[in-house]
Amino acid sequence: MNKYIISTLLLIFCFKQATSQDAKQVIVGTKHSLHSNILNEDRKFWVSLPESYNDQASSHKKYPLLIILDSNIHFKAITGMVDYMSSAYNLKIPEMIVVGVINIDRRRDFTPDKIITVRENNTGGGEKFLRFLEDELIKELDENYRTASYRILFGHSLGGLITTHAYMKKNTVFNSFIVVDPSFGTWDSKTMDTKLDAITQKSFKRFLYIATANWGKRNITNRDRHMRLYESLNRKCEGYFPAKLEYFENENHSSISLIAFYNGISTIFDGYRIYYRNIETVEQLKQHFQILSQQLSWSFKPPEALVNRVGYRMLQSSNKKDKVKALSFFLLNTESFPNSYNAFDSLAEAYEVLGDKINAINNYKKSLSLNPNNENATMKIESLNEN
C-alpha cells in the first residue's frame, strides 16, 4: 500500500514543481460556497471532477459521490489517489466526484451527542450537520453535476465519530462509510449499547470500513472500543455483514488517514477491477458485476471503457469466432449506456468489420444523432454509402 501513497505524494510534489517552474496552474479542484439554512451560516466546499467528466465521449456518464470531512487536511491527497485508482489503465475503483467540506467548528459539527462538561460548550450539533450534508449540500451537487446516487462518506477522528453515527442511523443517503480511527471517547459502554439497541437492519445494507491506529500506551482502550462496536454490529446483522475492521500496527492517529483510505476504498470496491484479457463472455462479465452490486446493494454496470477494450481485443483477433463474439460486447455497451455516442460508434465499426454494412450505417447514424460533431461517423457513413 505504501507505494501507492508514495506515488500520490510524489505526483503532488511534481505538480507543485511544474507550477513554480512553468508559471502555470494545475487544477486539483474548484472552491464553492453554499448558504445553509439548517446551520444558519455559509459553508465552503471543494469539488474535484473526474478526468473524463468534461470529455464529449463521457457526457452521458454519472459519477458516484465521495464526501470528505476535514477537507483542509485530506482533500488534495485523496483526490490524487482517487484519480490514480480510477484511471483507465487501473480501473480499481470507479471514477468519482470528490467533495471536501471545509471545517468551521469540528467539535460542534462532528459530535452527535451533547457532551456534559463543567464549562458550557456547543457540542452535539452532529445531527444538524448531517442534515446539511444530506438535504442541502448533496442536493446542490445533484443539481449542478452529473452525480449518481451512490455516495460514500469519509471521516477521520471526530469526523470518524459522526461518520459512524451516520452509518448507524435508520435513514441516510450514504451507501458506504470509511471510518478512520474514530474518536469514541464520549461513547461509554452505556451510550454505545443504547445506540446499538436502536440500530435497524437498514444499516447492514450499507458498507462499513473501520481503521484503527496504534495509540501506544492507550492502544488497548482505543482498539477495544472499535472492536466492541464492530463485533456488536456483526452479531446484530441477520445475514452477511458487509464490513471490515483493520488494525494498523505501524500507524498512529495522525499518519493513518491515507493508508486507511486506500485500503477502505479498495475493500468497498473489491472485485471491481477485472483484467480485460481474462474476460471471454458477456455473461461472465455481467455475473462479475452482479456479485459486486449485491455486495454493495447498488447496481454497478460493467465500465464502458473496460467493455470496449474487451470488444476491440476480440475484434482485432485473427480468429473469426472471436470477431463475431466481439459484437456481443459492443451491444452490451449500447444497452448499458444508450446515450453514449462512442458505444454506438464502436458497435458500428464491429458491424463494418463483419461485413454488415446496413447495421454499420444505422449505428453510425445513431452515434451521429447523439453527437453531431462525430467526424468519424460522418466519414464512415459517406464511405459505406459510396461502396
ChimeraX attribute file (.defattr): number of C-alpha atoms within 10 A of each C-alpha:
attribute: neighborCount
match mode: 1-to-1
recipient: residues
	/A:1	10
	/A:2	10
	/A:3	8
	/A:4	15
	/A:5	17
	/A:6	11
	/A:7	14
	/A:8	22
	/A:9	16
	/A:10	12
	/A:11	16
	/A:12	17
	/A:13	12
	/A:14	12
	/A:15	16
	/A:16	14
	/A:17	12
	/A:18	14
	/A:19	13
	/A:20	11
	/A:21	8
	/A:22	8
	/A:23	9
	/A:24	11
	/A:25	11
	/A:26	11
	/A:27	8
	/A:28	16
	/A:29	17
	/A:30	11
	/A:31	11
	/A:32	11
	/A:33	13
	/A:34	13
	/A:35	14
	/A:36	17
	/A:37	10
	/A:38	14
	/A:39	14
	/A:40	8
	/A:41	11
	/A:42	11
	/A:43	17
	/A:44	16
	/A:45	20
	/A:46	21
	/A:47	20
	/A:48	22
	/A:49	19
	/A:50	20
	/A:51	15
	/A:52	14
	/A:53	19
	/A:54	10
	/A:55	11
	/A:56	14
	/A:57	16
	/A:58	16
	/A:59	14
	/A:60	15
	/A:61	16
	/A:62	16
	/A:63	20
	/A:64	17
	/A:65	23
	/A:66	24
	/A:67	25
	/A:68	26
	/A:69	26
	/A:70	19
	/A:71	19
	/A:72	14
	/A:73	13
	/A:74	18
	/A:75	24
	/A:76	18
	/A:77	18
	/A:78	22
	/A:79	25
	/A:80	18
	/A:81	21
	/A:82	24
	/A:83	23
	/A:84	20
	/A:85	21
	/A:86	18
	/A:87	17
	/A:88	16
	/A:89	10
	/A:90	14
	/A:91	19
	/A:92	20
	/A:93	21
	/A:94	20
	/A:95	24
	/A:96	25
	/A:97	25
	/A:98	23
	/A:99	26
	/A:100	26
	/A:101	21
	/A:102	19
	/A:103	16
	/A:104	13
	/A:105	11
	/A:106	16
	/A:107	18
	/A:108	18
	/A:109	22
	/A:110	27
	/A:111	25
	/A:112	24
	/A:113	17
	/A:114	14
	/A:115	14
	/A:116	12
	/A:117	8
	/A:118	5
	/A:119	5
	/A:120	8
	/A:121	12
	/A:122	13
	/A:123	19
	/A:124	18
	/A:125	20
	/A:126	24
	/A:127	17
	/A:128	16
	/A:129	20
	/A:130	21
	/A:131	16
	/A:132	19
	/A:133	18
	/A:134	15
	/A:135	14
	/A:136	17
	/A:137	23
	/A:138	20
	/A:139	12
	/A:140	13
	/A:141	15
	/A:142	14
	/A:143	10
	/A:144	9
	/A:145	13
	/A:146	17
	/A:147	18
	/A:148	14
	/A:149	16
	/A:150	19
	/A:151	19
	/A:152	23
	/A:153	25
	/A:154	26
	/A:155	26
	/A:156	27
	/A:157	19
	/A:158	24
	/A:159	26
	/A:160	26
	/A:161	24
	/A:162	30
	/A:163	29
	/A:164	26
	/A:165	18
	/A:166	21
	/A:167	25
	/A:168	22
	/A:169	14
	/A:170	12
	/A:171	11
	/A:172	15
	/A:173	16
	/A:174	20
	/A:175	19
	/A:176	27
	/A:177	27
	/A:178	30
	/A:179	29
	/A:180	30
	/A:181	31
	/A:182	24
	/A:183	20
	/A:184	19
	/A:185	11
	/A:186	15
	/A:187	16
	/A:188	10
	/A:189	12
	/A:190	9
	/A:191	12
	/A:192	16
	/A:193	14
	/A:194	11
	/A:195	15
	/A:196	15
	/A:197	11
	/A:198	10
	/A:199	18
	/A:200	15
	/A:201	14
	/A:202	14
	/A:203	22
	/A:204	22
	/A:205	19
	/A:206	22
	/A:207	22
	/A:208	27
	/A:209	24
	/A:210	25
	/A:211	25
	/A:212	26
	/A:213	24
	/A:214	19
	/A:215	17
	/A:216	10
	/A:217	8
	/A:218	9
	/A:219	14
	/A:220	11
	/A:221	13
	/A:222	20
	/A:223	17
	/A:224	12
	/A:225	19
	/A:226	20
	/A:227	17
	/A:228	13
	/A:229	19
	/A:230	17
	/A:231	12
	/A:232	14
	/A:233	19
	/A:234	17
	/A:235	10
	/A:236	15
	/A:237	18
	/A:238	10
	/A:239	10
	/A:240	10
	/A:241	18
	/A:242	19
	/A:243	20
	/A:244	16
	/A:245	16
	/A:246	17
	/A:247	17
	/A:248	15
	/A:249	13
	/A:250	10
	/A:251	16
	/A:252	16
	/A:253	17
	/A:254	11
	/A:255	11
	/A:256	21
	/A:257	24
	/A:258	20
	/A:259	17
	/A:260	26
	/A:261	24
	/A:262	19
	/A:263	16
	/A:264	26
	/A:265	20
	/A:266	16
	/A:267	18
	/A:268	23
	/A:269	16
	/A:270	14
	/A:271	14
	/A:272	20
	/A:273	20
	/A:274	16
	/A:275	10
	/A:276	15
	/A:277	10
	/A:278	10
	/A:279	16
	/A:280	16
	/A:281	13
	/A:282	20
	/A:283	11
	/A:284	12
	/A:285	19
	/A:286	14
	/A:287	12
	/A:288	18
	/A:289	20
	/A:290	18
	/A:291	15
	/A:292	19
	/A:293	16
	/A:294	12
	/A:295	19
	/A:296	19
	/A:297	18
	/A:298	15
	/A:299	14
	/A:300	17
	/A:301	17
	/A:302	21
	/A:303	18
	/A:304	20
	/A:305	14
	/A:306	20
	/A:307	23
	/A:308	21
	/A:309	16
	/A:310	21
	/A:311	30
	/A:312	19
	/A:313	15
	/A:314	21
	/A:315	22
	/A:316	14
	/A:317	12
	/A:318	9
	/A:319	10
	/A:320	13
	/A:321	11
	/A:322	17
	/A:323	21
	/A:324	17
	/A:325	16
	/A:326	28
	/A:327	21
	/A:328	17
	/A:329	29
	/A:330	28
	/A:331	21
	/A:332	21
	/A:333	25
	/A:334	20
	/A:335	13
	/A:336	15
	/A:337	18
	/A:338	15
	/A:339	20
	/A:340	23
	/A:341	28
	/A:342	24
	/A:343	28
	/A:344	28
	/A:345	24
	/A:346	25
	/A:347	28
	/A:348	30
	/A:349	25
	/A:350	26
	/A:351	22
	/A:352	18
	/A:353	15
	/A:354	15
	/A:355	11
	/A:356	13
	/A:357	18
	/A:358	14
	/A:359	16
	/A:360	26
	/A:361	24
	/A:362	15
	/A:363	24
	/A:364	28
	/A:365	22
	/A:366	21
	/A:367	27
	/A:368	21
	/A:369	14
	/A:370	17
	/A:371	17
	/A:372	13
	/A:373	12
	/A:374	19
	/A:375	11
	/A:376	12
	/A:377	28
	/A:378	16
	/A:379	11
	/A:380	19
	/A:381	20
	/A:382	11
	/A:383	11
	/A:384	13
	/A:385	10
	/A:386	7
	/A:387	6
